[in-house]
């Protein structure tokens, strides 16, 4: 599929349910799940909120045994069972990928629920990471029940398939 890359995608909270929102990408509009605490401008590790701001999309991760999404303009790395993401504010690897097993607190990237079959990594709290400002803020797949995330933005698989080929290194994610 040859799609025009988007320069920006915008995310807005639903005024009637802060855990839900809309992702607007040019003429496309998708329902998304947000953090259980909605959108915040004061993001803290573990608060369950999706941080507001403008972010770059850094890279993508996909599971080879999961759903297929094709290619886009982001560097894409396969997820292995030994991949994790550090969320331990005391670790020098805070908000970075880590190999498993890992003594520091972390998320497993290879999830049994398949929400991370495809993950888009943002530059939220990176270069350098500020301890306690939040980690692992991704765009990933939405739960079947549409429930909230721990702070990420989640799309239904069919919506991710439409959005995926339109993403690139110049795409900016703006959370309002």
Secondary structure, DSSP 8 states (H G I E B T S, - for coil): ------SEEEEEEETTEEEEEEEEETTEEEEEE-BTT-EESS--TTS--EE-EEEEEEEEEE-TTS------BS-EEE--TTEEEE--TTSTTTTSEEESS-SS-EEESS-TT-TTSEEEEE-TT-SS--TTS----EEEE--TT---BSS-EEE-HHHHHHHHTT-BTT-EEEE-
